[in-house]
């Protein structure tokens, strides 16, 4: 059994925020793979489904970002899971918009949601880092992550969500490289093969004009009876 956690802040006012891209990811997995209805549990909302024979629990903590670990820890204990069974989808300032990386373990890099999860279950869980870019200065980070994605971001964001749903079964099977490839294929679809140009057909040669007949009338008559 796997526990996939999407990080974000609860409530409609935060739904389109960059900080909520983790919620968006698990919502897309649930929708594209026919998971059951979301229900309130573990200080958040959960739904269950199966990905390539592997049972997967999706969790969206409802505690606000900086207390996410409470919800994750409660769910992990209920299902008797280890940190190695947990994958967290979260926004990543240090990756360009549209970039995605999977890693296991390591620090929280100041991310409040990860900081809280570290405190409750330790650091040895997997993370899917969803690039949102950096505003350029640390003083602008708080406002930046709590802003909605711009209209210009919608195309790559939708492609990324499609790719995450495509690759989720690989992630559930413990194959992060194949998961990342599935996302990459959505983000950079294969280029169409160039059309073969037909060989040019040469222009037909102009008809040769018949040479002028210079025979006399008598010669023409004689030639007819030869």
TIKOL-962886 format. One line per 3 residues: number of its first residue (from 1); their letters; for each residue y, x, z of C-alpha. Coordinates in pm, whole numbers, plus 50000, padded with zeros to 5 digits. Example, Ala and Ser with C-alpha at 12.3 -4.5 7.8 and 13.67 -1.06 7.14 Angstrom:
REM TIKOL-962886
1> AS> 49550/51230/50780  49894/51367/50714 $
REM end
This chain:
REM TIKOL-962886
1> XXX> 50000/50000/50000  50351/50119/49915  50689/50025/50062 $
4> XXX> 50977/50042/49813  51317/50016/49987  51642/49944/49806 $
7> XXX> 51958/50040/49992  52280/49842/49986  52502/49617/50192 $
10> XXX> 52417/49247/50235  52646/48970/50113  52796/48853/49785 $
13> XXX> 53115/49061/49825  52911/49383/49801  52661/49274/49535 $
16> XXX> 52823/49460/49244  52921/49774/49441  52803/50120/49338 $
19> XXX> 52660/50154/49690  52428/49859/49612  52246/50013/49316 $
22> XXX> 51934/50040/49535  51932/49663/49585  51973/49621/49208 $
25> XXX> 51671/49843/49142  51426/49654/49365  51562/49319/49243 $
28> XXX> 51482/49426/48886  51131/49541/48979  51066/49208/49155 $
31> XXX> 51196/49004/48863  51021/49194/48583  50683/49214/48758 $
34> XXX> 50656/48860/48892  50680/48933/49264  50690/48640/49506 $
37> XXX> 51009/48487/49647  51221/48697/49881  51189/48598/50247 $
40> XXX> 51373/48702/50564  51179/48959/50765  51223/49302/50931 $
43> XXX> 51600/49252/50967  51622/49218/50591  51444/49052/50298 $
46> XXX> 51100/49133/50159  50879/49032/49869  50526/49137/49777 $
49> XXX> 50351/49205/49450  50102/49427/49270  50179/49714/49034 $
52> XXX> 49878/49848/48842  49639/49745/49117  49857/49886/49397 $
55> XXX> 50005/49642/49651  50378/49702/49686  50622/49562/49942 $
58> XXX> 50988/49554/49834  51245/49562/50115  51622/49512/50117 $
61> XXX> 51755/49590/50467  52006/49331/50588  52154/49553/50860 $
64> XXX> 52433/49711/50652  52389/50058/50512  52441/50268/50825 $
67> XXX> 52164/50086/51015  51908/50070/50732  51655/50274/50928 $
70> XXX> 51602/49993/51178  51469/49764/50906  51264/50035/50735 $
73> XXX> 51106/50151/51061  51013/49797/51161  50846/49726/50825 $
76> XXX> 50663/50059/50826  50519/49997/51172  50417/49641/51089 $
79> XXX> 50217/49749/50783  50088/50065/50960  50233/50291/50690 $
82> XXX> 50336/50656/50702  50660/50804/50568  50457/50922/50267 $
85> XXX> 50404/50556/50169  50780/50487/50160  51009/50527/49858 $
88> XXX> 51384/50466/49898  51612/50380/49604  51972/50485/49674 $
91> XXX> 52302/50577/49511  52361/50948/49451  52711/51095/49421 $
94> XXX> 52581/51435/49307  52423/51298/48988  52618/51182/48684 $
97> XXX> 52617/50809/48612  52289/50712/48447  52095/51014/48572 $
100> XXX> 51791/50967/48795  51579/51206/49000  51281/51163/49233 $
103> XXX> 51230/51389/49534  51039/51391/49861  51179/51518/50189 $
106> XXX> 51499/51713/50240  51832/51630/50398  52038/51314/50379 $
109> XXX> 52347/51486/50227  52578/51265/50434  52443/50937/50291 $
112> XXX> 52468/50689/50579  52163/50490/50475  51943/50798/50449 $
115> XXX> 52086/50934/50774  51971/50617/50952  51626/50626/50790 $
118> XXX> 51586/50992/50890  51657/50894/51252  51389/50622/51250 $
121> XXX> 51101/50759/51039  51180/51125/50975  51257/51297/50645 $
124> XXX> 50919/51301/50467  50963/50996/50248  51028/50978/49874 $
127> XXX> 51372/50903/49732  51475/50778/49391  51827/50917/49352 $
130> XXX> 52034/50693/49122  52337/50876/48986  52674/50705/49017 $
133> XXX> 52896/51013/48975  53158/51151/49214  53522/51039/49237 $
136> XXX> 53636/51402/49247  53744/51436/49610  53561/51363/49934 $
139> XXX> 53853/51155/50065  53796/50905/49783  53420/50865/49834 $
142> XXX> 53425/50567/50073  53646/50357/49846  53458/50466/49535 $
145> XXX> 53109/50363/49650  53238/50027/49774  53394/49945/49436 $
148> XXX> 53209/49739/49177  53069/49914/48873  53317/49910/48587 $
151> XXX> 53255/49705/48273  53207/50032/48086  52910/50108/48314 $
154> XXX> 52716/49792/48237  52522/49920/47934  52381/50232/48097 $
157> XXX> 52326/50046/48424  52119/49778/48252  51918/50042/48063 $
160> XXX> 51850/50226/48390  51733/49907/48563  51502/49825/48271 $
163> XXX> 51362/50177/48285  51303/50156/48660  51109/49831/48614 $
166> XXX> 50912/49984/48323  50820/50289/48528  50759/50124/48867 $
169> XXX> 50379/50109/48818  50374/50488/48769  50573/50532/49088 $
172> XXX> 50327/50314/49279  50044/50535/49151  50216/50849/49277 $
175> XXX> 50316/50976/48933  50692/51034/48958  50708/51240/48637 $
178> XXX> 50580/50949/48432  50818/50718/48614  51111/50942/48521 $
181> XXX> 50991/50956/48160  50987/50575/48144  51349/50566/48261 $
184> XXX> 51450/50843/48020  51303/50648/47727  51525/50352/47811 $
187> XXX> 51831/50570/47860  51780/50768/47537  51568/50557/47301 $
190> XXX> 51402/50748/47016  51620/50788/46712  51512/50591/46408 $
193> XXX> 51355/50800/46134  51594/50863/45846  51524/50650/45543 $
196> XXX> 51368/50830/45253  51599/50837/44958  51440/50731/44633 $
199> XXX> 51439/50994/44364  51716/50926/44113  51590/50775/43788 $
202> XXX> 51730/50965/43490  51944/50765/43252  51756/50670/42937 $
205> XXX> 51850/50876/42635  52075/50689/42395  51890/50564/42086 $
208> XXX> 51907/50801/41791  52105/50659/41504  51906/50635/41181 $
211> XXX> 52031/50879/40918  52242/50723/40644  52032/50620/40341 $
214> XXX> 52183/50795/40040  51927/50681/39782  52041/50496/39475 $
217> XXX> 51929/50140/39417  51687/50259/39148  51530/50515/39386 $
220> XXX> 51491/50253/39661  51312/50022/39414  51086/50302/39293 $
223> XXX> 50999/50402/39652  50885/50051/39733  50611/50070/39469 $
226> X> 50484/50416/39557 $
REM end
